[in-house]
Amino acid sequence: MLSLAEVVVAMSLSRIYRETETSDVREFHFSSFGEGGTITSAAHAFVVDQPKANASAGGSVASPAAAAVTKKDIDQAYARGQRDAMSVTATRLESSAKALAAALKHVDQLRQQMAQNSREDMLRLVMVIAEQIIRREVSVHTDIINEVIAEALRASVRADHYRIKVNPEDLAAVNEHKPLFLSSISGLKNLMIEADSAVTAGGCKIESDLGEVDATLETQLEAIRQALQETMTGAS
């Protein structure tokens, strides 16, 4: 007869197994009993023989067909990933190239604009300085008007009659120099000198039947400005 303790041990080793839980069970056999009919060890109550097939590290066994399909899927996924990555990279490179080209174009426009603004600023500065110098020279040297008139007469078309318009401030100096003007032009019969407040001091206008010469201060400054602008534009 088994003792009460032995019955409890035997019951604790008993278990009802489901069909899915016994798929890997191959053989059951009981260990030997000790003297007096007792079980020598609960750990040796039964032994389960596992299948001999190769198992993976996780204990699962993959069939050759499943392994082949998995490798094919991996190869396809890798190739697809390469194509997608190259497509994305090409799109990004194209976008970056366009952005860089636009930035360079904008920088070039800014450079040209800055250069143009610098030229215009420099031209304005030069003209301001030139005008100040010329006006100062005219106010200090009253005989400059006579040099301006002589130059204008040489540039005018030869005629028998001239009318010279000057600023009222320059009228006395010009009349004083009138005989020299008459002697400098051969064939000149009549030379009229008139005061005109519209003419800036230091300049003059010479009129004849054949044309007109504008030698006012403003016209001379404009001629200087145009010459400087052409020189600066040609240098750029």
Phi, psi and omega in degrees: 000141177277144177284170180297321179296321180291326178294320179297317178298316181297321179292324180291336178274352182276142179204144177265119182260139175281167183295323181288337182276351183249016183293332181263002180279126181252323185202138174245136169210148183273145174285166180290151179269154176275185180296146180079011177076017179267157178278127185290327183205135178292330179293338180256018181297323174206161181231132179254123176274120179277155178294153186274357183293151179295135180247153177279178183298329180273001179093353180266154182245123180261134179282157178302322180296317179294321178296320180295316179296319180296316179295321178295316178299319180296316179298317180295317179296321179295315180295318179296320178296321177297316180297315180297317181296318179295322179294315179296318180296317180296319179297316180294321179295318179296317178296318179295321179296319178295317179297320179294318179297319178295320179295318179295321178296318179295318178297319179295320177296318178296320179297315179297319179296317178296319179296318179296316179296323179294318178297316181295319178297318180294320180295317178297319179297316179298319182292322177298315180295317180298317180296318179298317180295315182295314180297323179293317179297321180295320181289329181276315184253096183290342181279358179298327180301325179291324177293322179295317180295319179298318179293321179292323178295322179292330181276344183280161178286138182301128179214167180275334184230136177230145172238121182251125178252127182226168175293145181305329180293334182263357187298316183296316181294323181289316178299325179294331182264004185302317180302325179293324178295318181295323181283339183279343182242113180289139178084359181288124183260325185217135179224112180255135179241123184235150175271136180218113183292344178286344179268126180290145178304136181097353180236176180202166172231133181243123181243146175211177179292343184257356180158190183219144176241122180262107179242033178289163181298320180296318179294320179295320178294322178295321177297320177296317181298315180296319179296317178295319180297317178297320179294317180291323179291320178294327180289332181280000000 
